[in-house]
Amino acid sequence: MTSTAPPVEVDRVTRRFDATVALDDVSLTVQEGELVGLLGPNGAGKTTLLSLVSGVRRADSGTVRLFGGDPRDASSRIHLGTTPQETGLPPTLRVREVAEFVAGHYPDPLPTGELLETFGLTELAQRQTGGLSGGQKRRLAVALAMAGRPRLVLLDEPTTGLDVDARHVLWDALRSFHARGVTVVVTSHYLEEIEALAERVVVVDRGHVLADGALRDVVGRVHLRRVTLAVPADSEERLDRLDGVVGRDTDPVSGRHVLLTPDADALVREVVTAGVPFHDLEVRSASLEEAFLSLTRREVPA
Ligand SMILES: Nc1ncnc2c1ncn2[C@@H]1O[C@H](COP(=O)(O)OP(=O)(O)OP(=O)(O)O)[C@@H](O)[C@H]1O
């Protein structure tokens, strides 16, 4: 293990579960200080990837390095904090007791009061964990990952089940740790979470890395524009006959039609030429969600 090695180095890793290839020749390096969002549909291989990096599982082939060492050696994991998808907390222990118990395993832990404060848990310090709500347990589980002042944290779906306020408390906490230099790898089903947090996005599907880059580059890579417009109900079916529309949806708030297209200028010209009566036209870049759907609908490269 070397202190200058990147926190995560995954090199040509394959991992199977019987006939399922969960990861197929995956390579990925995460440098110190990065905040990486790992995106992928259910079963894409995200949890498997994190389990290899945290030393819980072993790769069938290829190599995984954690700060330059073997993640299966406890000494390599000294700078690692993790929050798995499911966390078991001892139900009769109080929040503060659990935090102190976990902190006791590290040579230089964060003061428990500071940890609880950062995650908005101060008020709950005396509560038994068995009496916490699902969202409160989740926040505690993420806080525990930070107890030992990790240099790298792996968070698997950290905000699943949290309401909007609790999610924002957690995002702020993650941002503050990241600002102090902590490297963060986070998986999420909430694309707006990755948009809000991550600087780099890695899109995984069926065991392959489909895209890896700065958030705006991944969104830009699909070259999609989002054209929103309102049309009278009796003209709606005319939208189906337009060329160059690769996706169609309805905006849940305004009820306007959303058309995804690689060439917004050509599409708008076509709408005008076809004489479709429209109003409230808006053109903007595709969101990460739209880019993600477009990417994961593609065929997996050979
Ligand atoms: N212990 C296991 N035994 C058998 N198959 C497994 C096991 N763990 C994962 N798999 C399979 O490997 C593939 C990748 O699973 P993985 O849990 O890594 O996906 P994921 O991207 O984390 O999905 P999710 O978003 O649903 O958590 C899936 O097809 C899954 O069914």
Ligand as a Chemical Component Dictionary entry (heavy atoms), coordinates in Angstrom:
data_LIG
# 
_chem_comp.id                   LIG 
_chem_comp.type                 NON-POLYMER 
_chem_comp.pdbx_formal_charge   0 
_chem_comp.three_letter_code    LIG 
# 
loop_
_chem_comp_atom.comp_id 
_chem_comp_atom.atom_id 
_chem_comp_atom.alt_atom_id 
_chem_comp_atom.type_symbol 
_chem_comp_atom.charge 
_chem_comp_atom.model_Cartn_x 
_chem_comp_atom.model_Cartn_y 
_chem_comp_atom.model_Cartn_z 
_chem_comp_atom.pdbx_ordinal 
LIG N1  N1  N 0 -24.975 -12.800 -4.450  1  
LIG C1  C1  C 0 -25.441 -12.865 -5.694  2  
LIG N2  N2  N 0 -25.843 -14.041 -6.226  3  
LIG C2  C2  C 0 -26.306 -14.139 -7.480  4  
LIG N3  N3  N 0 -26.411 -13.085 -8.324  5  
LIG C3  C3  C 0 -26.028 -11.882 -7.864  6  
LIG C4  C4  C 0 -25.525 -11.705 -6.537  7  
LIG N4  N4  N 0 -25.215 -10.407 -6.358  8  
LIG C5  C5  C 0 -25.522 -9.786  -7.530  9  
LIG N5  N5  N 0 -25.992 -10.675 -8.425  10 
LIG C6  C6  C 0 -26.404 -10.361 -9.806  11 
LIG O1  O1  O 0 -25.385 -9.579  -10.425 12 
LIG C7  C7  C 0 -25.962 -8.527  -11.197 13 
LIG C8  C8  C 0 -25.472 -7.184  -10.682 14 
LIG O2  O2  O 0 -26.052 -6.962  -9.401  15 
LIG P1  P1  P 0 -25.725 -5.682  -8.518  16 
LIG O3  O3  O 0 -26.390 -5.872  -7.186  17 
LIG O4  O4  O 0 -24.273 -5.411  -8.524  18 
LIG O5  O5  O 0 -26.485 -4.534  -9.331  19 
LIG P2  P2  P 0 -26.835 -3.044  -8.897  20 
LIG O6  O6  O 0 -26.434 -2.188  -10.037 21 
LIG O7  O7  O 0 -26.251 -2.720  -7.575  22 
LIG O8  O8  O 0 -28.423 -3.090  -8.785  23 
LIG P3  P3  P 0 -29.424 -2.304  -7.778  24 
LIG O9  O9  O 0 -29.481 -0.911  -8.291  25 
LIG O10 O10 O 0 -30.707 -3.034  -7.986  26 
LIG O11 O11 O 0 -28.887 -2.409  -6.398  27 
LIG C9  C9  C 0 -27.458 -8.714  -11.124 28 
LIG O12 O12 O 0 -27.867 -9.473  -12.237 29 
LIG C10 C10 C 0 -27.654 -9.506  -9.830  30 
LIG O13 O13 O 0 -28.835 -10.297 -9.894  31 
# 
loop_
_chem_comp_bond.comp_id 
_chem_comp_bond.atom_id_1 
_chem_comp_bond.atom_id_2 
_chem_comp_bond.value_order 
_chem_comp_bond.pdbx_ordinal 
LIG N1  C1  SING 1  
LIG C1  N2  SING 2  
LIG C1  C4  DOUB 3  
LIG N2  C2  DOUB 4  
LIG C2  N3  SING 5  
LIG N3  C3  DOUB 6  
LIG C3  C4  SING 7  
LIG C3  N5  SING 8  
LIG C4  N4  SING 9  
LIG N4  C5  DOUB 10 
LIG C5  N5  SING 11 
LIG N5  C6  SING 12 
LIG C6  O1  SING 13 
LIG C6  C10 SING 14 
LIG O1  C7  SING 15 
LIG C7  C8  SING 16 
LIG C7  C9  SING 17 
LIG C8  O2  SING 18 
LIG O2  P1  SING 19 
LIG P1  O3  DOUB 20 
LIG P1  O4  SING 21 
LIG P1  O5  SING 22 
LIG O5  P2  SING 23 
LIG P2  O6  DOUB 24 
LIG P2  O7  SING 25 
LIG P2  O8  SING 26 
LIG O8  P3  SING 27 
LIG P3  O9  DOUB 28 
LIG P3  O10 SING 29 
LIG P3  O11 SING 30 
LIG C9  O12 SING 31 
LIG C9  C10 SING 32 
LIG C10 O13 SING 33 
# 
